[in-house]
Amino acid sequence: MDEARARRLSTVNALLDGYGSLSVPTLLSTTSPDFHHQVLPESLGMLPRNKESFAQHAAGIFNIFDEFRMIPKSIVDDGPGNVAVVHARMQGVLKGGAGEWINECVMMIQLTPDGTQVVGVTEFVDSAKALEMARKHAPDDFGVNAAGGKERRAKGAWEYNEPVNYKSITLLVGLAQVIVVIFLLYLALGVFF
């Protein structure tokens, strides 16, 4: 593995380990000053976050877990683009005897040209699990459907029988297909960490 690729992998793994630390300073230690984070699909209504608002969000989420790990299932490196794509299992133990939490995500991680800092993360999450988190466990400022916020949650709007936005689902499926094609191309080229 060349030095630049090793440096990118080290930064990506440090970010993933930062989530598992349940420490906001540790999580932010690999991020650049202009870091930004976006959770998708957009239908969740989670607004993009800068470094400060991401830190506040992470602190709220960390407070509901006794243990948490971000376990990479695969990592694809796009060296020339300074991007890594991670498919990860999120696994933790909720506080107060609320049980185990298992979820998964795909993170597109934009790195600085030297590969030592994370500039941004675009994170696709399991929508059903995000809604479950918002309903049952998350702090009030979790951010799902931020336009409705706590008031919508209090009215029971987070039931699965809400109208389905098929355009969003179609776009998400299309994006997933593109990601799979990119993954297969990288696999064929042997561009894995």
C-alpha positions in Angstrom: 0.0 0.0 0.0 1.5 3.4 -0.9 2.0 6.1 1.7 -0.8 8.4 0.5 -3.3 5.5 0.6 -2.1 4.4 4.0 -2.5 8.0 5.3 -6.1 8.2 4.0 -7.0 4.8 5.5 -5.5 5.9 8.8 -7.6 9.1 8.8 -10.8 7.2 7.9 -10.2 4.6 10.6 -9.5 7.4 13.2 -12.8 8.9 12.2 -14.6 5.6 12.7 -12.8 5.0 16.0 -13.9 8.5 17.0 -17.5 7.5 16.8 -16.7 4.5 19.1 -15.0 6.6 21.6 -18.2 8.4 22.6 -16.0 11.5 23.0 -16.8 14.5 20.9 -13.2 15.9 21.0 -11.9 12.5 19.8 -14.5 12.3 17.0 -13.6 15.8 15.9 -9.8 15.3 16.1 -9.6 14.2 12.4 -11.9 16.9 11.1 -10.9 20.1 9.3 -11.9 23.6 10.5 -14.5 23.8 7.7 -15.9 20.3 8.3 -19.5 19.6 7.2 -21.8 16.6 7.7 -25.0 15.7 5.9 -27.4 12.8 6.6 -29.3 11.4 3.7 -31.9 10.6 2.4 -33.2 14.1 2.3 -36.7 12.8 3.2 -35.5 12.5 6.8 -35.3 16.3 6.9 -31.9 16.4 8.7 -30.3 19.7 7.9 -26.6 19.9 6.9 -24.3 20.6 9.9 -21.1 22.5 10.2 -18.5 21.4 12.6 -20.1 23.1 15.6 -23.6 21.8 15.0 -22.2 18.4 14.2 -20.4 18.4 17.6 -23.6 19.3 19.4 -25.5 16.6 17.6 -22.8 14.0 18.3 -22.8 15.0 22.0 -26.6 14.3 22.2 -26.3 11.0 20.5 -23.3 9.9 22.5 -25.3 10.6 25.7 -27.8 7.8 24.9 -25.2 5.1 24.5 -23.1 3.1 27.0 -21.1 1.6 24.2 -20.9 2.2 20.5 -18.8 1.0 17.5 -18.7 1.8 13.9 -17.6 -1.4 12.2 -16.5 -1.1 8.6 -17.8 -3.8 6.3 -16.0 -2.3 3.3 -13.9 0.7 2.4 -13.4 2.0 -1.1 -10.6 4.5 -1.8 -10.8 7.1 -4.5 -7.3 8.5 -4.1 -7.4 11.0 -7.0 -10.7 12.4 -5.7 -9.6 12.4 -2.0 -12.7 10.4 -1.1 -13.3 7.2 0.7 -16.7 5.3 0.8 -17.4 3.3 3.8 -20.2 0.7 4.3 -20.4 0.3 8.1 -22.4 -1.5 10.8 -23.3 0.8 13.7 -23.6 -1.3 16.8 -24.1 -0.1 20.4 -25.7 -0.6 23.8 -28.3 2.0 24.8 -28.3 3.5 28.3 -30.9 2.6 30.8 -31.2 -1.0 29.8 -32.9 0.0 26.5 -31.0 -2.8 24.7 -28.7 -3.2 21.8 -28.8 -0.8 18.8 -27.8 -2.1 15.3 -27.9 0.0 12.2 -25.9 0.5 9.0 -24.8 3.3 6.9 -22.8 4.3 3.8 -20.5 7.2 4.4 -18.8 9.2 1.6 -15.9 10.8 3.3 -14.1 13.8 1.6 -10.5 14.2 2.7 -8.0 17.0 2.4 -5.6 16.6 -0.5 -2.9 15.3 1.9 -5.4 12.8 3.4 -4.8 13.8 7.0 -8.2 15.5 7.7 -11.9 14.9 7.0 -13.5 17.8 5.2 -17.0 16.4 5.0 -19.1 13.4 5.4 -22.3 12.5 3.5 -23.9 9.7 5.3 -26.8 7.5 4.0 -28.6 5.9 6.9 -31.4 3.3 7.2 -34.5 5.6 7.2 -36.6 3.2 9.3 -33.9 2.9 12.0 -33.4 6.7 12.0 -37.2 7.2 12.5 -37.1 4.6 15.3 -34.2 6.4 16.9 -36.1 9.7 16.7 -39.3 8.2 18.2 -37.8 6.1 21.0 -34.3 7.2 22.0 -32.9 10.4 20.5 -32.5 13.7 22.2 -35.0 16.4 21.3 -32.6 18.0 18.9 -31.9 14.8 16.9 -32.9 16.6 13.8 -35.1 14.2 11.9 -37.6 16.2 9.9 -36.3 19.3 11.5 -39.1 21.3 9.9 -41.6 19.6 12.3 -39.2 18.9 15.1 -40.4 17.9 18.6 -43.9 19.1 17.9 -44.4 16.6 15.0 -42.9 13.8 17.1 -45.2 14.6 20.0 -48.2 14.3 17.7 -47.2 10.8 16.7 -46.3 11.7 13.2 -43.4 9.2 13.1 -45.6 6.2 12.3 -44.7 4.1 9.3 -48.0 4.8 7.6 -47.0 8.3 6.6 -47.4 9.0 2.9 -44.5 7.6 0.9 -42.5 9.9 -1.3 -41.9 7.6 -4.3 -39.7 10.1 -6.1 -37.2 10.1 -3.1 -37.3 6.3 -3.0 -36.6 6.1 -6.7 -33.7 8.6 -6.4 -32.3 6.6 -3.5 -32.5 3.3 -5.3 -30.8 5.0 -8.3 -28.1 6.3 -6.1 -27.6 2.9 -4.5 -27.2 1.4 -8.0 -24.6 4.0 -8.9 -22.7 3.3 -5.6 -22.8 -0.5 -6.4 -21.5 0.1 -9.9 -18.7 2.3 -8.6 -17.9 -0.3 -5.9 -17.8 -3.0 -8.6 -15.5 -0.9 -10.8 -13.1 -0.3 -7.9 -13.3 -4.0 -7.0 -12.3 -4.8 -10.6 -9.4 -2.4 -10.4 -8.4 -3.7 -6.9 -8.7 -0.2 -5.3 -9.7 -1.4 -1.8 -8.0 -0.6 1.4 
